[in-house]
């Protein structure tokens, strides 16, 4: 019923990054529905009193004609290790609610916390976030993400990160990595690059 979703951070009743969510919504409507949206997110989102305190995840579910809001309190996941998984067919350029193909790859994570998806030799994303890499006092993000996240777009616009083509064989050049998404877009603290485990052939 609702094929698409925007995951939006709400902290103590304040909505974060709404401009970038609105821009992506407009892009999705143009590409998927062939028409502009008939509303602004700021006009249709109201935070219920019970979710006006603390860190809250808002799932804004929508189709061409309707939308639905789902609120839940959010507890950040601790992700320190990634299993590199290669898949050349995966496509997730729009934020769909249907994620069975990603969930199928996630089953291969072994004892790691999450996966790092590689497509045609290029680094893309993890199952839930964009990734950025640290070297020489700079943060670089792959120019080949599966999904261009709103946090990623904002950090690029602010000049805090840069895009770069990153292949499997480039990973040794970096000291660390960090995951970013709508709910994890705060302090950029690098995790050792050695915590990315290669897929066994």
N, C-alpha and C positions, 0 to 999 in steps of 0.2 A: 504493500500500500504506500509506503514511503521509501523509495529507492535510494534517497540521498540524505546526507546528514552533515551538519556542522557541529563540531565539538567545541564548546565555548567555555572559557574559564570565568568563574564568578567568585570573587573573594570579598567577603563581608558586604555583600550586596552590590559590589561594583563589577560591571562587565568589562572584560579585558579584550583588547585587540579587535574591537567591533568593526572598525573601518576595513580591516583586512578580511574579516569574515564576510562583510557586505560585498567587497570586491569579488571574492571567490563565488559567492552566491550568484552575482550578476553574470560572471563568466560561465558558470554551470548552466544557468537558464539559457544563455545565448547558444552554447554548444549542444546541450542536451534537449532543451525544450523549444529552441528556435524562437524565443521571445524573451523580452525583459521581464524581471519579476514585478509583481504588482504591489509590492510593499517594501518598506525598509525594516531591517531587523530591529532598529532602535524603537520602532513604533509598535512592534508586535511582541516584544519580549517584556514581560513583567516578572520580577522576582518574587515568589511567594514569601510570606513572612517567615515560614518555617525554614527557609533556605537563605535568610538574610545575614547569617553569621557563618564564619568559617569558609573553608575551601570547598567549592561546589562545582561539579561538572554538569553543564547544560548540554543536552543532546537536542539540537534543533533539527527534527526530522521533517522532510518535505517532499512533495511531488509538484506537479505543475500547478495544481489548483488549491492545495491545502497544506497545512503544516501542523506540527505537534511538538510540544515542549516536554522534555523529560529531565527532571532534576535529581541529582543524587550527590551525597557527600563523597568527596574524593580523597583517597589515601594514596599518595604517590607510591609507585612500584620502585623497588630497589633493583636497578639494572646495572650490573658491573661487568658481566661477561656476555659475549656475543658469539654465536656459531655462524660461520660463513656458509651460506647456502646458495648454490648456483641454479638459476632457472631462467631460461631464455625466452619463455613464452608469457610470463606474467605481465599483466597490464592493470594499472590502478591509477589512471590519470585523473579520475574524478572520485570524490569521497563517497563511495557507495556504502550502503548498509550491508550489502552482500559481500562477505569477506572469506568465503569458504576456501578460495584458492590460497589466500595468505595463511589461514588457519591450518591448512594442510601442510604447508611448508614449516609452520611453527612446530609441528609435531616432531621435526627432525632436530630440534635444538639440543637434545641430549641433556647434559647437566648444566648447560648455560642458561642464562636468564632470558635471552631473546635471540633472534637471528639477524644476520646482516645479509641482505639479498643482493646477489650479484647477477647482472643480466648482460650477456654478451661480453663478459670480461670487465664490465664497468660497475663500480660501486653505486648502489641506489640508496635504499632505506632499510630500517629495521621493520618489524611487523607493526609497530605503533608510532614510529617517530622518524623524522629526518635525522641525519647524522652530520656532525661537523668534526673536523680533525684539526689538531693543534701542532704547529711547528713554527719556530723562529718568531715567537710572539704574535702569531697570526692564527685566526680560525678560518678554515677553508671547508666548504661544503660541496659535495659532488654536483656537477652540472647536469647529472643524469638521474634525478630523483624519480621514483615512481609517482609520487604525489608532491606537488609544491605546497608545503604547509604554510599556514598563516604566520607562525612564528619565524620560520625561515625567510619569508618574504619581508617581514618587518626588519629583521636583523640585517638583511642585505640592503634594504633601503637606508638604514641608519649607518651603514658602513662598518658594522661590527663583525661581519663575516664576509667572505668573498667566495665566488663560484670558481671551481676548477675541475677539469676532467681528471677523475681519479680512478685508476684501474687497480686490480688486485695487486699487481707487482709494485704499486706505489705506496702501499701501506707502511712499509718499513721506513719510509722517509719521515713519518709522523711520530711524535712522542705520545700523543694521547688522543682521545675522542670524547665526545659528549653528545647526548641525545636531546633533541628539542622537538616539542610539539605544543599544541595550544595550552596544555596543562603543565608542561615542563619547559618554561621559557624564562628562567630566572638567572641565577649566577651560573656562569660558564666555568665549570670545574673539570679539568681533564682527567679521564680515567686512562690508565696505562694501555698503550696500543697492544701490549702483549696479552691483553684480556680478550682479544679477538682470535678465536680459534678457527683454523682452516678446516674445511670439509675434507674428510678422508676420501681418497679416490678408490 
